[in-house]
Amino acid sequence: MSDYSAVGGVESYEWNRRDSARYDAAQEAIEEAIACYTRLHNRAVTSGNTAEAERLRSEQYACVTEQKLLRPGDAVAVDRVLGEYPALISWLRDRIG
C-alpha cells in the first residue's frame, strides 16, 4: 500500500452556502466574460482585424487564467471578481451590440 494521497496538498476550507454561492457566481461571471470575448474575437477575425483579434484573445486568456487560479477560500479574490466583472461584462455586451 502506498503513502500517496490523492488529496495531499489540497488546502482545507470550511464551506458554507453563502461562500459556495459567491464562488459559483464569480465563476459564472468569468465564464460570461470569456464568452463575450469569444464573440468579439470571432467578429474581429471575420472582419480581418488581426490586431484587435490578438488583443481580445489576450484579454480572454487573462480571464481564463483568473478562473483557473480562483479558489473557493480566497474571499478577497471572489469579492474582487464579483465587484469588477459585472461592469466588464456590461461593457463587453455593449460592444457586441
N, C-alpha and C positions, 0 to 999 in steps of 0.2 A: 504494500500500500504506500502511496506517495504522500508527502507532506504538502504537495501543491494544493492551493486553494483557488477555486475559480473566482472567488470574491476578494482575494487578497489584495490589499492596497486600495480598495474601494472605500471612499470616505463614508462614514456613517452619518445619517441625517434623520432626525425625528420629523416625519411627515405629519402634516395636519391638512385639513380640507382647504383652508384658505391658501396656504403655501402651494399646495398642489394646483389649485385653480389659477393662481397667479403665474406659476411656472408654465402651465399649459397655455395660458393667454399670451405669455411672452413668446413661446414657441410659435404659436399661430400668427402673431404679429410679424415675426421674422419671415415665416413662410409666405405671408401675403406680400411682403416687400420683395422677396425673391421672385414671386410670380409676376409682380408688376415689372421688375427689371427684365424678366424674360420677354414680356410683351414688347417693352420699349427696345430691347436689344434686337429682337426679330424685326421690328419695324425699321430700325437703323440699317440692319443688314440688307433688307429688301430694297431700301432706298439708296443703297450704295455708300452710306456714310460710315466708312470704316473707323474713323477716329471716334465718332460717337458710340459706335458699337463696342469698341475696345474699352472706352471709358465706362459704359454701362456694365459691361461684363466684369470689370474690375470692382465696381461698386457692389455688384451682385455677389461676387466672391467674398467680399468683406462681410456681407450678411451671412453667407454660408459658414464662414469661419466663426463668426459670433455665435451662430446657432450651435455649432459643434462644441464650442467652449462653454456655453451656458450650462450652469449646474443648478439643480434644484435648491441647494442650500445657500446659494450666493444671492441673498436678498438684495444686495446693492445692485448687482448686475440685472436682476429681474426687474427691479424698480426702474432702472435706467431705460431698459428696453420698453417697458410699459409707458414710461414718460416721453420717450423720444420717437418711437416708431409710429404712433398714430399720425403725427404731423408728416413724417416721411411718406407714409402710405397715402395720405391725402394729397400731398404734392405729386407723388408718382401717378396717382389716379387722374389728377388734373392734366398731367402731361399725356396720359393715354387718351383722354377725351371721352 
